[in-house]
């Protein structure tokens, strides 16, 4: 079983681009690969994340599809082990019942047999067109691979709308990075640095940011619901409209931060810090809520 295409594109990258496995799964596989002689595909199959025939298809057939005579998408989905004949026949029967013609792959997605990302990836690859989602995932895979090899400096990187759910990037540097609308749900970036980074409207729900430096960063409209933010530094950060409800803010530092229209927890059994330059809405009294002023 081969793990790379003739173009040397890593199998793990192809599988996340096609939505076969998640970013957090490939992260686990890359970490495990450091301690054994197994290939990425073998690790993925052993975990039960996808079938052997699917791994073999992407390792051995994927690079050749754009050069071959085009066939119906259903043929490729079956060859990849993503659809069986029972599912294909069910979709074809449903297709006949529709008054207006509906494409096969659209019904496959509607029936829950395939993910939209998988269909989009196949179409873009077979037609040899560029897909913005594929480009974004390729960059994420490069970061995962570099991080696994010990690299932690990713300052200034472009990760707008990046799907980073569940990743574990502890102690990395993302200063001045663009993570606008990025999805970091349940991610663990403890002790990392986001100085002057842009995380406007990013989804950070239930993420772990213990000891993270967000100083001078832009987080307008970001979602920190139920996130762990112990000892997190928000000094001089723009936090307008940020949702902090349910977040754990023990010893977080908001000195000089703009918290206008921010949705803050209602109760505090721990210390949170601010200073005279911190901006709050007029109806929020930090002293009354038990926050501690820094001198």
FENKA-V389399 format. One record per pair of residues at least 24 apart in sequence whose ideal C-beta (glycine too) atoms are under 8 Angstrom apart, sorted by the first residue. I is the first residue (numbers start at 1). GAP is how many residues later the second one is. D is the distance in Angstrom with one decimal. If there is no record, write none. Layout:
I	GAP	D
I	GAP	D
This chain:
1	38	6.9
1	40	5.7
1	41	7.2
1	54	6.8
1	55	6.0
1	58	5.8
1	59	7.7
2	57	4.7
2	58	5.9
3	36	4.5
3	37	5.5
3	38	5.3
3	56	5.9
4	55	7.5
5	54	7.7
5	57	6.1
5	58	3.7
6	57	5.1
7	56	6.0
9	54	7.7
10	30	7.2
10	131	6.8
10	135	7.2
11	28	7.8
11	29	5.4
11	30	5.5
11	44	7.3
11	47	6.2
11	48	5.3
12	28	4.7
12	32	7.8
12	129	6.5
12	133	8.0
13	124	7.3
13	125	6.0
13	128	4.0
14	44	5.1
14	48	6.0
15	29	7.0
15	35	7.3
15	40	7.7
15	43	6.1
16	121	5.4
16	124	7.5
16	125	6.1
17	104	5.4
17	116	7.7
17	117	4.8
17	120	4.8
17	121	6.8
17	124	8.0
18	40	6.9
18	99	7.2
18	100	5.4
18	103	4.3
18	104	7.3
19	96	4.4
19	97	8.0
19	98	3.6
19	99	4.5
19	102	6.7
20	29	7.8
20	30	5.2
20	34	6.3
20	38	7.3
20	98	7.1
21	28	5.0
21	29	6.3
22	143	7.4
22	144	7.0
23	114	7.8
23	117	6.1
23	121	7.1
23	140	6.5
23	141	6.6
23	142	6.8
23	143	7.0
23	144	5.9
24	141	6.8
24	142	3.6
24	143	6.0
24	144	7.8
25	24	5.4
26	115	7.0
26	118	6.3
27	117	5.4
27	121	7.7
27	140	5.9
27	141	6.6
30	114	5.9
30	115	6.4
30	118	4.3
31	117	6.0
33	115	7.9
34	114	6.7
51	30	4.8
53	27	7.3
53	28	3.9
54	26	5.4
54	27	4.4
54	28	6.6
57	24	6.6
62	63	7.1
65	60	6.2
65	61	5.3
66	59	6.3
66	60	5.9
66	61	7.5
66	62	4.5
70	56	6.6
72	32	7.1
73	31	6.3
73	32	5.2
73	46	7.4
73	49	6.2
73	50	7.4
73	53	7.8
74	30	5.5
74	31	8.0
76	46	6.1
76	50	7.4
77	28	8.0
77	31	7.2
77	37	6.8
77	45	7.5
82	31	7.8
82	32	6.3
82	36	6.9
83	25	6.8
83	30	5.9
83	31	7.1
87	24	7.8
87	26	5.2
136	25	6.7
136	26	5.9
136	27	7.6
137	26	7.4
140	24	6.7
143	26	7.8
147	25	6.8
253	41	7.5
254	24	5.3
255	39	5.4
259	25	7.7
264	25	7.9
